[in-house]
Amino acid sequence: GYLADVPVKMKWHENLNKAGLETKISLEGIIQDKKLNTLIHEFIPFESIGSSPFKLSLKKIEKNIYDYDLSADFKNTSLVIPLMNWEKLENTETNLQARGRVDVNGDLFSIDNMTVTGKNIEIAGSLYTNKKGKTSLILSPFKLGNTNITAEMEGDKIKFSGTNLDISGFDILNIKSKNKEKEQKNKSNISFDAKFDRVNLKGGFITNVDTSGERINNIWQKFILKGVTPSGSNVNANLSKNGENKRHLKVVTGNAGEALKVFGLYKNMHDGYLILDWYLNNNDKSSGNLKITNTSITDFPLLAKLLSLLSLEQLLKSGNGIIFDDIFFPFTIVGDTLTINKAKLEGPSIGMRFYGKINTASTSNKLDINGSLIPVSKLNNLVSKIPIVGPIVTGSQDGLIVADFKIKGNYDDADISVNPLSVVTPGLLKDIFGIITGKKRNK
């Protein structure tokens, strides 16, 4: 016969003197990787290759209710949980044992005792679900690779704690759902509280982690994260309601470069104080601004290419990178399009002003950016501050020597062009020419 579309051999024992009262059923089968992936992927991203034999025995307790005993052998199956950076190779002992009770009408399901044991894995726990759908779950311990935590769930509330949580396989830049239809159907509410001594992330780790959140109708309405980077800088994130159908995410850290690297967002920034204010609607539109002060950037290919076109590539030769006193990045996001308006980078060596759009639907991020680069910006900007003469010479731009540029195409191989005349043309003349041609400058 079949059990959940898996072929099985079945033995049925019945005491005819007590028909239906002493029913015993034994099932044996082999679950293939495709079916195993489907079953487990509902809970966590999971990959397996190979086949796993299992045995299931059922003993009737009363009408429609059976005690069961399940065992499965995963020795000949390779298992991978990318999110938690865990892998079990083929020919490595891993076994599952579970005992509990089930109502064939679906009114009751329990796992009284479950264990999963093997190399780099030790999980023990229990689960109970009643006909109203309320679930109670305990996992203690939950050891998987570098992860060592406990979890308790009662209804829609979950509590986590432990010495280490490894989610280094989580890519925050690839967080978009691949199945929006499934998201719309899943309107479950859930809240959680968690405390971990350490959390491993894509680019490093944070310690003393204290986090909580609440999801209503599949939308996170509240989220708090507190942690400490390896250098001792605090990372604080707070998502809260900001009016009807609106939310505000504020992120603050005293070491922007380290925090961005740890979370796998950007690895070439160093130091800096970061404040992010992000205002989200319960739809595809959001806006905000990012501010970073007293930072430096190394290995910035787009900037390197732009500077080389202006014969200023020596600015990147310093091992400390290019210093920026202030970075201001206002943005709007609608669907897959990120719009930048009047972004500024200020530093002693260079300054930049730019605006445009980035299509984030593409894995290579398609760019359409226009801007101005100001060499030796501190000295250059002094001209614009001279009364009467400054505004006449510089116009709407922020210095006497300003190079207008365009960036178009995919991030890795974008076309960058510089208008040579813009370097020597006073700002006022650019503004006049812009009025004549209908191309208004976006300062």
C-alpha positions in Angstrom: 0.0 0.0 0.0 0.9 3.7 0.3 1.5 6.1 3.2 1.5 9.7 2.2 2.3 8.6 -1.4 5.3 6.5 -0.1 5.1 2.7 -1.0 5.0 0.5 2.1 4.8 -3.1 3.1 2.0 -3.6 5.6 1.2 -6.2 8.3 -2.2 -6.1 9.9 -2.9 -8.0 13.1 -6.5 -8.3 14.4 -7.9 -10.3 17.3 -11.1 -11.6 15.7 -12.5 -12.3 19.1 -12.2 -8.6 19.9 -12.7 -7.2 16.4 -11.5 -3.6 16.1 -10.2 -3.5 19.7 -6.7 -5.0 19.4 -5.7 -3.7 16.0 -1.9 -3.7 15.3 -0.4 -2.4 12.1 3.2 -2.5 11.0 4.5 -0.6 8.1 8.0 -0.6 6.4 9.1 1.5 3.5 11.8 3.7 2.0 11.3 7.4 1.7 13.1 9.0 -1.3 14.9 12.3 -1.1 12.4 14.2 -3.2 9.5 13.3 -0.8 11.7 14.0 2.3 12.6 17.4 0.9 9.0 18.2 0.4 8.0 17.2 4.0 10.8 19.0 5.8 11.0 22.1 3.5 7.7 23.2 4.9 9.5 24.0 8.2 13.1 24.9 7.2 15.1 25.1 3.9 16.4 21.5 3.5 18.1 19.4 0.9 18.7 15.6 0.9 20.1 13.1 -1.6 19.5 9.4 -1.1 16.9 7.1 0.4 16.0 6.5 4.0 14.3 3.3 5.3 11.7 3.6 8.0 9.4 1.5 10.2 6.1 2.6 11.7 4.0 0.5 14.1 0.5 1.5 15.2 -1.5 0.0 18.1 -5.2 0.9 18.5 -6.0 2.3 21.9 -9.7 3.3 21.4 -11.9 4.3 18.5 -9.8 6.2 15.9 -6.9 6.7 18.3 -3.6 4.8 17.9 -0.2 4.8 19.7 2.6 4.8 17.2 6.3 4.1 17.2 8.5 5.4 14.3 12.1 4.9 13.5 14.1 6.1 10.5 17.7 5.5 9.3 19.4 8.3 7.4 22.8 6.7 7.1 22.7 6.4 3.3 21.3 9.9 2.9 23.2 13.2 2.7 21.4 16.0 4.5 22.0 19.7 4.2 20.4 22.7 6.1 22.0 25.7 4.4 20.5 28.3 6.7 22.3 26.7 9.7 25.5 25.8 7.9 25.0 22.1 8.7 25.7 19.1 6.5 25.5 15.3 7.1 27.5 13.2 4.6 26.4 9.9 3.2 27.5 6.8 5.2 27.3 8.8 8.5 25.1 7.3 11.2 22.0 9.4 11.9 18.8 8.0 13.4 15.3 9.2 14.3 13.1 7.7 17.0 9.6 9.0 17.8 6.7 7.7 19.9 3.3 9.3 20.4 -0.4 9.2 19.8 -2.5 10.1 16.8 -6.2 10.4 16.1 -6.9 9.3 12.5 -9.6 12.0 12.2 -7.0 14.7 12.9 -8.4 15.8 16.3 -5.2 14.8 18.1 -1.5 14.4 17.3 1.3 14.1 19.8 5.0 13.2 19.9 5.6 12.2 23.5 9.3 11.5 22.9 11.5 12.2 19.9 15.2 11.9 19.4 17.5 12.5 16.5 21.1 11.5 17.0 24.2 11.4 14.9 27.5 13.2 14.2 27.0 16.9 15.0 23.3 16.5 15.7 21.5 15.8 18.9 17.8 16.8 19.1 15.2 15.7 21.7 11.7 17.0 22.2 8.0 16.6 22.3 4.9 18.0 20.6 1.2 18.1 21.2 -1.5 19.4 18.9 -5.2 19.4 19.7 -8.3 19.6 17.4 -8.4 23.4 17.8 -5.0 23.6 16.2 -3.2 24.7 19.3 0.4 23.4 19.4 2.8 22.9 22.3 6.4 22.1 21.4 9.6 21.6 23.4 13.1 21.0 21.9 15.8 20.5 24.5 18.5 20.2 23.4 18.6 21.3 19.8 22.2 20.8 18.8 22.9 21.0 15.1 26.5 21.8 14.0 27.5 24.9 15.8 24.0 25.5 17.1 23.1 24.7 20.8 19.8 26.0 21.9 16.4 25.1 23.4 13.0 26.1 22.1 9.6 26.2 23.7 6.3 26.9 21.9 2.9 27.4 23.4 0.2 28.3 20.8 1.6 31.3 18.8 4.3 32.2 21.3 7.9 30.9 21.0 10.8 31.2 23.4 14.4 30.5 22.4 17.6 30.5 24.5 21.0 29.0 24.2 24.8 29.5 24.0 25.0 29.6 20.2 22.8 30.0 17.2 24.3 29.5 13.8 22.4 31.1 10.9 25.4 32.0 8.8 23.7 30.6 5.8 21.1 33.4 5.9 21.5 36.0 3.2 19.7 39.2 4.2 20.2 40.6 0.7 18.2 37.7 -0.8 15.3 37.8 1.7 12.5 38.1 -1.0 10.0 35.3 -1.0 10.0 33.0 -3.9 6.4 32.1 -3.5 4.2 35.2 -2.9 1.0 33.2 -3.3 2.0 30.9 -0.4 2.8 34.1 1.6 -0.7 35.4 1.0 -2.3 32.2 2.2 -0.1 32.1 5.3 -1.8 34.6 7.6 -0.6 33.1 10.9 0.2 35.2 13.9 3.3 34.5 15.9 5.5 36.2 18.6 8.9 35.2 19.9 11.5 36.1 22.5 15.1 34.9 22.3 18.4 35.3 24.2 21.6 33.8 22.9 25.2 34.2 24.1 26.3 34.3 20.4 24.7 34.3 17.0 26.8 33.4 13.9 25.9 35.4 10.8 27.0 35.5 7.2 30.0 37.7 7.8 30.9 37.1 11.5 29.0 37.0 14.8 27.4 39.1 17.5 27.2 38.4 21.2 24.8 39.1 24.1 21.9 38.8 21.7 18.4 39.8 23.0 15.7 39.8 20.4 11.9 39.7 20.2 9.2 40.1 17.6 5.5 39.9 16.7 4.0 39.0 13.3 0.4 39.6 12.6 -1.3 38.5 9.4 2.2 37.6 8.0 3.5 41.1 8.6 6.1 41.8 11.2 4.7 44.6 13.3 7.3 44.6 16.1 10.9 43.6 16.1 13.7 44.4 18.6 17.4 43.3 18.3 20.2 44.1 20.7 23.7 42.7 20.3 27.4 43.5 20.5 29.9 43.2 17.6 33.4 41.6 18.2 35.0 45.0 18.8 32.4 45.8 21.5 30.1 48.2 19.5 26.4 47.9 20.2 23.9 47.1 17.4 20.3 48.1 18.1 17.3 47.6 15.7 13.7 48.5 16.5 10.7 48.0 14.3 7.5 49.6 15.6 4.1 50.7 14.4 4.0 54.2 13.1 0.3 54.8 12.4 -2.2 52.7 10.7 -0.6 50.2 8.2 2.8 51.9 8.7 5.9 50.9 10.5 9.3 52.5 11.4 12.6 50.6 11.5 15.4 52.3 13.2 18.9 50.8 13.3 21.9 52.4 15.2 25.4 51.1 15.6 28.7 52.7 16.7 30.8 50.7 14.1 29.0 50.8 10.7 31.8 48.9 8.9 31.9 46.0 11.3 28.1 45.7 11.6 27.6 45.8 7.8 30.3 43.1 7.4 28.9 40.9 10.2 25.4 40.9 8.7 26.8 40.1 5.2 25.7 43.5 3.7 29.0 45.1 2.8 32.6 44.3 3.7 34.6 47.3 2.4 33.5 50.0 4.9 35.5 50.7 8.1 34.4 52.3 11.3 31.6 54.9 11.2 28.5 55.7 13.2 25.3 54.5 11.4 21.7 55.6 11.8 19.0 54.1 9.5 15.5 55.4 9.5 13.2 53.3 7.3 9.5 53.9 7.0 7.5 50.9 5.7 3.9 50.6 4.5 2.1 47.3 4.5 2.6 47.1 0.7 5.5 47.3 -1.7 6.3 51.0 -1.0 8.8 52.3 1.6 11.2 55.2 2.1 13.9 56.3 4.4 17.4 57.6 4.8 20.8 56.2 5.8 23.4 58.4 7.6 27.0 57.4 8.3 29.7 59.6 9.8 33.4 59.3 10.1 34.0 56.2 8.0 36.3 55.1 5.1 35.8 52.8 2.1 38.3 50.5 0.4 38.0 48.5 -2.8 35.1 50.3 -4.4 35.2 49.2 -8.1 32.7 51.7 -9.4 34.4 54.6 -7.7 37.8 53.3 -8.8 36.7 53.3 -12.4 35.2 56.8 -12.1 38.4 58.2 -10.6 40.5 56.6 -13.2 38.5 58.4 -15.9 39.5 61.6 -14.2 43.1 60.5 -13.6 42.4 60.6 -9.8 43.0 56.9 -9.1 45.8 57.8 -6.7 43.1 58.6 -4.2 42.4 54.9 -3.8 46.1 53.9 -3.4 46.0 54.6 0.4 45.7 51.4 2.4 43.2 53.3 4.6 40.8 53.9 1.7 38.9 57.1 1.0 37.7 58.9 4.1 34.1 60.3 4.3 33.1 62.5 7.1 29.4 62.3 6.2 27.3 60.0 4.1 23.6 60.8 3.5 21.6 58.4 1.4 17.8 59.1 1.1 15.9 56.4 -0.7 12.4 55.3 -1.8 11.5 51.7 -2.7 8.6 50.7 -4.8 8.4 47.1 -5.7 11.9 46.1 -7.1 13.0 49.7 -7.8 15.1 51.6 -5.4 15.2 55.4 -6.1 18.0 57.6 -4.8 17.4 61.3 -4.5 20.1 63.8 -3.5 22.5 61.4 -2.0 25.7 63.0 -0.6 29.2 61.7 0.3 31.5 64.3 1.9 35.2 63.8 2.6 38.5 65.6 2.6 39.6 64.0 -0.6 36.4 63.9 -2.7 32.7 64.6 -2.4 29.9 63.1 -4.4 26.3 64.0 -5.2 24.1 61.5 -7.1 20.6 60.5 -7.9 18.9 57.7 -9.9 17.5 54.2 -9.7 18.6 50.7 -9.0 16.5 47.7 -10.2 17.0 45.1 -7.4 15.0 42.4 -9.2 18.1 41.6 -11.1 20.8 39.6 -9.2 23.4 42.0 -10.6 21.4 45.1 -9.6 20.8 47.3 -12.7 22.0 50.9 -12.2 20.9 54.2 -13.8 22.7 56.9 -11.8 23.6 60.5 -12.5 25.9 62.5 -10.3 28.7 64.9 -9.7 32.2 64.2 -8.2 34.0 67.0 -6.4 37.8 66.4 -6.1 39.5 67.8 -3.0 36.0 68.7 -1.8 36.9 70.5 1.5 39.1 73.0 -0.4 36.9 73.0 -3.5 33.7 73.8 -1.5 35.3 76.9 0.0 34.7 78.7 -3.3 30.9 78.2 -3.1 30.9 79.9 0.3 32.5 83.2 -0.8 29.8 85.8 -0.7 28.4 87.0 -4.1 31.4 85.5 -6.1 30.8 81.9 -4.9 27.2 81.5 -6.1 28.0 83.2 -9.4 30.9 80.8 -10.1 29.6 77.6 -8.8 25.8 77.9 -9.4 23.9 75.0 -8.1 26.9 72.7 -7.8 29.0 72.6 -4.6 32.4 73.5 -5.9 34.4 75.2 -8.6 35.7 71.9 -10.1 33.0 69.4 -10.4 32.8 66.4 -12.8 29.4 65.2 -14.0 29.1 61.5 -14.5 26.7 58.8 -15.5 26.6 55.1 -14.4 24.4 52.7 -16.4 24.1 48.9 -16.5 24.8 46.0 -14.2 26.8 46.7 -11.1 29.7 44.3 -12.0 30.2 45.8 -15.5 28.4 49.1 -15.5 29.2 51.7 -18.2 30.6 54.9 -16.6 31.0 58.1 -18.5 32.3 61.5 -17.5 31.5 64.8 -19.3 35.0 66.3 -19.8 33.6 69.9 -20.3 31.8 69.7 -16.9 35.2 69.6 -15.1 36.1 73.1 -16.4 32.7 74.7 -16.9 31.6 77.0 -14.1 28.4 75.9 -12.3 26.4 79.0 -13.3 27.0 78.2 -17.0 25.9 74.6 -16.5 22.7 75.8 -14.9 22.0 78.3 -17.8 22.7 75.5 -20.3 20.5 73.2 -18.3 17.6 75.7 -18.5 18.0 76.1 -22.2 18.1 72.3 -22.9 15.5 71.6 -20.3 17.8 69.4 -18.2 17.5 70.8 -14.7 20.4 69.9 -12.3 19.5 67.8 -9.3 21.8 69.1 -6.6 
